[in-house]
Amino acid sequence: MVEAYCVKCKKKVEIKNPEVVTLKNGKKATKGVCPNCGTKVFRIGG
């Protein structure tokens, strides 16, 4: 269970369809979709 902050909902939500990505500087991050509103959410530190 990975959580990220949704700007539209203004609260932490569980990421729907989480996908681990690598940033340019080599750090891991997780991106996905907010289950409530469908907005893209992003969290640095996989």
Contacts in CASP RR format, 6 or more apart in sequence:
PFRMAT RR
TARGET T0000
AUTHOR 0000-0000-0000
METHOD contacts of the structure
MODEL  1
MVEAYCVKCKKKVEIKNPEVVTLKNGKKATKGVCPNCGTKVFRIGG
1 14 0 8 1.000
2 14 0 8 1.000
2 15 0 8 1.000
2 18 0 8 1.000
2 30 0 8 1.000
2 43 0 8 1.000
2 46 0 8 1.000
3 12 0 8 1.000
3 13 0 8 1.000
3 14 0 8 1.000
3 15 0 8 1.000
3 43 0 8 1.000
4 12 0 8 1.000
4 13 0 8 1.000
4 15 0 8 1.000
4 30 0 8 1.000
4 32 0 8 1.000
4 41 0 8 1.000
4 42 0 8 1.000
4 43 0 8 1.000
5 11 0 8 1.000
5 12 0 8 1.000
5 13 0 8 1.000
5 41 0 8 1.000
5 43 0 8 1.000
6 12 0 8 1.000
6 13 0 8 1.000
6 34 0 8 1.000
6 36 0 8 1.000
6 37 0 8 1.000
6 39 0 8 1.000
6 41 0 8 1.000
7 39 0 8 1.000
8 34 0 8 1.000
8 37 0 8 1.000
8 39 0 8 1.000
9 34 0 8 1.000
9 36 0 8 1.000
9 37 0 8 1.000
9 39 0 8 1.000
13 34 0 8 1.000
13 35 0 8 1.000
13 36 0 8 1.000
13 41 0 8 1.000
14 35 0 8 1.000
15 30 0 8 1.000
15 31 0 8 1.000
15 32 0 8 1.000
15 33 0 8 1.000
15 34 0 8 1.000
15 41 0 8 1.000
15 43 0 8 1.000
16 32 0 8 1.000
16 33 0 8 1.000
16 34 0 8 1.000
16 35 0 8 1.000
16 38 0 8 1.000
17 32 0 8 1.000
17 33 0 8 1.000
18 30 0 8 1.000
18 31 0 8 1.000
18 32 0 8 1.000
19 30 0 8 1.000
19 31 0 8 1.000
19 32 0 8 1.000
20 28 0 8 1.000
20 29 0 8 1.000
20 30 0 8 1.000
20 46 0 8 1.000
21 28 0 8 1.000
21 29 0 8 1.000
21 30 0 8 1.000
21 31 0 8 1.000
22 28 0 8 1.000
22 29 0 8 1.000
23 29 0 8 1.000
23 44 0 8 1.000
27 44 0 8 1.000
27 45 0 8 1.000
28 45 0 8 1.000
28 46 0 8 1.000
29 42 0 8 1.000
29 43 0 8 1.000
29 44 0 8 1.000
29 45 0 8 1.000
29 46 0 8 1.000
30 42 0 8 1.000
30 43 0 8 1.000
30 45 0 8 1.000
30 46 0 8 1.000
31 40 0 8 1.000
31 41 0 8 1.000
31 42 0 8 1.000
31 43 0 8 1.000
32 40 0 8 1.000
32 41 0 8 1.000
32 42 0 8 1.000
33 39 0 8 1.000
33 40 0 8 1.000
33 41 0 8 1.000
34 40 0 8 1.000
34 41 0 8 1.000
END
